[in-house]
């Protein structure tokens, strides 16, 4: 009897498949989930789904005989698992993939009756999985950097990068184009940069938590001392800021470029960049609480390391007069001239 010929597009034996090493390497070396799927950070749901489908066809072990195909496909599935879930994607955009998400069925698209993938055959043998190690590494680094942040405490003082007249010498870099992406948020995504695209979901009417906003100097990324300071403040907030019922204050931590939009209009008289604001939404719209200028002036030492926890304590306790009305039009009004 004659054997059936394989129809175009049908599954072929592994031995008949080409080995595409390059696409596997691109996925395994991707710097974030968007890069792994091959889409920009502002991609919509359909674009993310299309990007996943395209790369899944390229790296699935049934389609690619390269040794790294199985690992690359798992990395791709992990990225799509996060980006296809609106809530998980929002958390990832804000704080990165620092927490291991609970296991749930993968959102693997259906490719038709001839493209059912059975990945179980290509699971890694028992032992240390490279993906597991890569997931644990940011957690270890986060703990180490938090310890360093406690030793430095705040990095604020004469000549420090948070002083008004100081040059940022902590690894930051000046940008000349307002469209340039800010990237330095720490090795564990301590904070995220706030933009007109992610503002509504992160700190606007769609946000579930108030935002602590660091209004940075125009055109500057964060230096290492600034990142250490943010980590220290986050740790203090988690461990010591409580409301009347003893509950921790849940917050989003973001940075915004003070040279764009109308952010400096929210600062109190005498304040100089960088400064700190807290935003929350209410029935009446956006509410703003600004870090007060201390008696010693805007350049006083420890103004941020001591002032921010005190401000957060006041918010948690519900002290009157801390919040004032924000701009009409909500948080988007602060980005209108971008």
C-alpha positions as CSV (number, residue, x, y, z in Angstrom):
1,X,0.0,0.0,0.0
2,X,1.3,3.5,-0.8
3,X,2.0,5.9,2.1
4,X,0.1,9.1,2.3
5,X,2.0,12.3,1.4
6,X,2.1,15.0,4.0
7,X,-0.2,17.9,3.0
8,X,1.2,21.4,3.1
9,X,0.8,23.0,6.5
10,X,0.3,19.6,8.2
11,X,2.4,18.3,11.1
12,X,5.6,16.7,9.9
13,X,7.9,14.3,11.9
14,X,10.5,16.1,14.0
15,X,13.4,14.7,11.9
16,X,11.9,16.5,8.9
17,X,11.8,20.0,10.5
18,X,14.4,22.7,10.1
19,X,16.4,23.9,13.1
20,X,15.9,27.7,13.5
21,X,18.3,28.6,16.2
22,X,18.0,32.4,15.8
23,X,14.4,32.7,16.7
24,X,14.9,30.5,19.8
25,X,17.8,32.8,20.9
26,X,15.8,35.9,20.4
27,X,13.0,34.7,22.6
28,X,15.3,33.3,25.3
29,X,17.3,36.6,25.4
30,X,14.3,38.8,25.3
31,X,14.5,41.6,27.9
32,X,10.8,41.5,28.7
33,X,7.6,39.7,27.8
34,X,6.7,42.1,25.0
35,X,10.1,41.5,23.3
36,X,9.6,37.7,23.7
37,X,6.3,37.9,21.9
38,X,7.7,40.4,19.3
39,X,5.3,43.3,19.9
40,X,5.7,46.9,21.3
41,X,4.6,47.7,24.8
42,X,1.5,49.6,23.5
43,X,0.3,46.6,21.4
44,X,-3.4,45.7,21.7
45,X,-4.9,42.3,22.5
46,X,-5.1,41.3,18.8
47,X,-1.6,42.2,18.1
48,X,-0.3,40.3,21.1
49,X,-2.3,37.3,20.0
50,X,-1.0,37.5,16.5
51,X,2.6,37.9,17.7
52,X,2.3,34.9,19.9
53,X,0.8,32.7,17.1
54,X,3.6,33.7,14.7
55,X,6.4,32.9,17.1
56,X,4.7,29.8,18.4
57,X,4.7,28.4,14.9
58,X,8.4,29.2,14.6
59,X,9.6,27.6,17.9
60,X,7.2,24.9,18.9
61,X,9.2,21.6,19.1
62,X,6.8,20.0,16.6
63,X,7.9,22.7,14.1
64,X,11.5,23.5,15.1
65,X,14.1,20.8,15.8
66,X,16.6,23.2,17.4
67,X,17.7,22.0,20.9
68,X,16.5,25.2,22.5
69,X,13.0,25.1,20.9
70,X,11.2,23.5,23.9
71,X,12.7,26.1,26.3
72,X,12.0,29.0,24.0
73,X,8.4,27.8,23.6
74,X,7.9,27.7,27.4
75,X,9.4,31.2,27.6
76,X,6.9,32.4,24.9
77,X,4.0,30.8,26.7
78,X,5.0,32.5,29.9
79,X,5.0,35.9,28.2
80,X,1.7,35.3,26.5
81,X,0.2,34.0,29.8
82,X,0.9,37.4,31.4
83,X,0.1,39.8,28.4
84,X,-3.2,38.1,27.4
85,X,-4.6,38.7,30.9
86,X,-5.5,42.4,31.3
87,X,-5.0,42.4,35.1
88,X,-1.8,40.5,35.0
89,X,-0.5,42.7,32.2
90,X,-1.4,45.8,34.2
91,X,0.5,44.5,37.2
92,X,3.5,43.6,35.0
93,X,3.5,47.1,33.4
94,X,3.6,48.6,36.9
95,X,5.9,46.4,38.9
96,X,7.3,43.8,36.4
97,X,7.3,40.1,36.7
98,X,8.8,40.0,40.2
99,X,6.2,37.6,41.6
100,X,5.7,34.1,40.4
101,X,2.2,34.0,39.0
102,X,-0.1,31.1,40.0
103,X,-0.3,28.3,37.4
104,X,-3.3,28.4,35.2
105,X,-4.2,27.1,31.8
106,X,-2.1,28.7,29.1
107,X,-3.9,31.1,26.7
108,X,-2.6,29.2,23.8
109,X,-4.6,30.1,20.6
110,X,-6.3,27.4,18.5
111,X,-4.5,27.1,15.2
112,X,-7.1,24.8,13.5
113,X,-7.6,21.0,13.5
114,X,-4.2,20.4,11.9
115,X,-2.1,22.3,14.5
116,X,-2.8,20.8,17.9
117,X,0.4,21.0,19.9
118,X,1.3,18.4,22.5
119,X,4.1,19.9,24.4
120,X,4.3,17.3,27.2
121,X,6.8,15.2,25.2
122,X,9.4,17.9,25.3
123,X,9.3,18.8,29.0
124,X,12.7,19.3,30.7
125,X,14.0,16.4,32.8
126,X,13.8,16.6,36.5
127,X,16.5,19.0,37.8
128,X,17.3,22.7,37.9
129,X,15.3,24.4,35.1
130,X,17.0,27.5,33.5
131,X,13.7,29.3,33.5
132,X,13.2,28.6,37.2
133,X,16.7,30.0,37.9
134,X,15.9,33.1,35.8
135,X,12.7,33.6,37.7
136,X,14.4,33.4,41.1
137,X,17.3,35.6,40.2
138,X,15.3,38.9,40.3
139,X,14.0,38.0,43.7
140,X,17.5,37.4,45.1
141,X,18.7,40.6,43.6
142,X,15.7,42.5,45.0
143,X,16.5,41.3,48.6
144,X,20.2,42.2,48.2
145,X,19.4,45.7,46.8
146,X,16.9,46.3,49.6
147,X,19.7,45.5,52.1
148,X,22.0,48.0,50.4
149,X,19.2,50.6,50.4
150,X,18.8,50.3,54.2
151,X,22.6,50.8,54.6
152,X,22.5,54.0,52.4
153,X,19.0,54.8,53.9
154,X,18.2,57.6,51.5
155,X,21.3,59.0,49.7
156,X,20.0,62.5,50.4
157,X,22.5,65.1,51.4
158,X,24.9,67.7,50.3
159,X,26.0,67.0,46.8
160,X,23.7,63.9,46.5
161,X,21.7,63.2,43.3
162,X,18.4,64.3,45.0
163,X,19.8,67.9,45.8
164,X,18.3,70.5,43.6
165,X,21.5,71.8,42.2
166,X,23.5,68.6,42.0
167,X,24.4,66.7,38.8
168,X,23.1,63.2,38.7
169,X,26.2,61.0,39.1
170,X,24.5,57.8,40.1
171,X,24.4,56.2,36.6
172,X,21.6,58.3,35.2
173,X,21.7,59.9,31.7
174,X,20.3,63.0,30.3
175,X,17.9,62.8,27.3
176,X,17.4,65.5,24.8
177,X,14.3,64.2,23.1
178,X,11.1,64.0,25.2
179,X,10.0,60.9,23.2
180,X,13.1,59.0,24.5
181,X,12.0,56.1,26.7
182,X,13.2,56.2,30.3
183,X,14.5,52.7,31.2
184,X,16.4,52.9,34.5
185,X,14.0,51.6,37.1
186,X,16.3,49.2,38.9
187,X,17.2,45.6,38.2
188,X,13.9,44.4,39.7
189,X,11.6,47.0,38.2
190,X,11.3,49.0,41.5
191,X,9.0,51.5,39.7
192,X,7.6,52.3,36.3
193,X,7.7,55.5,34.3
194,X,4.3,57.1,34.0
195,X,3.2,58.1,30.5
196,X,0.0,59.3,28.9
197,X,-0.6,55.7,27.6
198,X,-0.4,53.9,31.0
199,X,-1.5,56.8,33.3
200,X,-5.2,56.0,33.3
201,X,-4.8,52.3,34.2
202,X,-1.9,53.0,36.7
203,X,-3.0,56.1,38.5
204,X,-6.3,57.3,36.9
205,X,-9.9,56.4,37.2
206,X,-9.1,52.8,36.2
207,X,-6.5,52.3,39.0
208,X,-7.3,50.3,42.1
209,X,-4.6,51.8,44.3
210,X,-3.3,55.3,45.0
211,X,0.0,56.3,43.3
212,X,3.2,57.6,44.9
213,X,4.6,59.7,42.1
214,X,8.3,60.8,42.0
215,X,8.4,63.9,39.8
216,X,11.9,63.6,38.4
217,X,14.2,66.2,36.9
218,X,13.5,66.8,33.3
219,X,15.1,64.4,31.0
220,X,16.8,62.2,33.7
221,X,16.6,58.5,34.4
222,X,17.0,57.3,37.9
223,X,20.5,56.9,39.4
224,X,21.4,54.0,41.7
225,X,21.0,56.1,44.9
226,X,17.5,57.2,43.8
227,X,16.6,53.6,43.2
228,X,17.9,52.6,46.6
229,X,15.9,55.4,48.2
230,X,12.7,54.2,46.4
231,X,13.3,50.6,47.6
232,X,13.8,51.9,51.2
233,X,10.6,53.9,51.1
234,X,8.7,51.0,49.7
235,X,10.0,48.7,52.5
236,X,9.0,51.3,55.1
237,X,5.6,51.6,53.6
238,X,5.0,47.9,53.6
239,X,6.2,47.3,57.1
240,X,5.1,50.3,59.1
241,X,2.3,52.3,57.4
242,X,-1.0,51.1,58.6
243,X,-4.6,52.4,58.7
244,X,-6.9,52.4,61.7
245,X,-7.7,48.7,61.1
246,X,-4.1,47.7,61.0
247,X,-4.0,47.1,57.2
248,X,-1.1,48.0,55.0
249,X,-1.5,50.9,52.5
250,X,-1.5,49.4,49.0
251,X,0.3,51.7,46.6
252,X,1.6,52.0,43.1
253,X,5.1,53.5,42.8
254,X,5.8,55.5,39.6
255,X,8.2,58.1,38.3
256,X,7.2,60.9,35.9
257,X,9.4,63.3,33.9
258,X,8.9,66.7,35.5
259,X,9.9,68.4,32.3
260,X,6.7,67.2,30.5
261,X,3.1,68.1,30.9
262,X,1.8,70.2,33.9
263,X,3.2,68.2,36.8
264,X,5.2,71.0,38.3
265,X,1.9,72.9,38.8
266,X,0.9,70.4,41.5
267,X,4.0,71.1,43.6
268,X,3.8,73.3,46.7
269,X,5.3,76.8,46.6
270,X,9.1,76.6,47.0
271,X,9.4,72.9,46.0
272,X,12.1,72.0,43.5
273,X,12.5,68.8,41.5
274,X,12.6,66.0,42.3
275,X,9.5,66.0,44.5
276,X,6.8,63.6,45.6
277,X,3.1,63.5,45.0
278,X,0.4,61.0,46.0
279,X,-2.6,60.6,43.6
280,X,-5.9,58.9,44.2
281,X,-9.2,58.9,42.5
282,X,-12.6,59.6,44.2
283,X,-16.1,60.3,43.1
284,X,-15.2,63.9,42.6
285,X,-12.2,63.1,40.4
286,X,-8.4,63.1,40.9
287,X,-7.1,64.1,44.3
288,X,-3.6,65.2,45.0
289,X,-1.4,65.2,48.1
290,X,2.0,66.9,47.8
291,X,5.0,66.4,50.1
292,X,5.1,69.6,52.1
293,X,8.2,71.8,51.9
294,X,10.0,71.4,55.3
295,X,10.8,74.4,57.5
296,X,14.5,74.2,56.4
297,X,13.5,74.7,52.7
298,X,13.3,72.4,49.7
299,X,17.0,71.4,50.0
300,X,16.8,70.2,53.5
301,X,18.5,66.9,54.1
302,X,16.3,63.8,54.4
303,X,13.3,65.8,53.2
304,X,12.2,62.8,51.1
305,X,13.3,59.9,53.3
306,X,11.5,61.3,56.3
307,X,8.8,63.4,54.7
308,X,7.3,60.6,52.5
309,X,6.7,58.1,55.3
310,X,5.1,60.9,57.4
311,X,2.9,61.8,54.4
312,X,1.8,58.2,53.9
313,X,1.1,57.8,57.6
314,X,-1.2,60.8,57.4
315,X,-3.0,59.4,54.4
316,X,-3.4,56.0,56.0
317,X,-4.9,57.6,59.2
318,X,-7.2,59.8,57.2
319,X,-5.9,63.1,58.4
320,X,-8.0,66.0,57.0
321,X,-6.7,68.5,54.6
322,X,-4.0,66.3,53.1
323,X,-5.6,65.9,49.7
324,X,-6.8,68.7,47.4
325,X,-8.6,68.7,44.1
326,X,-6.6,67.7,41.0
327,X,-6.9,69.1,37.5
328,X,-10.1,69.0,35.6
329,X,-10.0,66.2,33.1
330,X,-8.2,63.9,35.4
331,X,-4.7,62.6,35.1
332,X,-4.7,62.9,31.3
333,X,-4.9,66.7,31.7
334,X,-1.4,66.5,33.1
335,X,0.0,65.1,29.8
336,X,-1.9,67.3,27.3
337,X,1.2,69.2,26.0
338,X,3.2,66.0,25.4
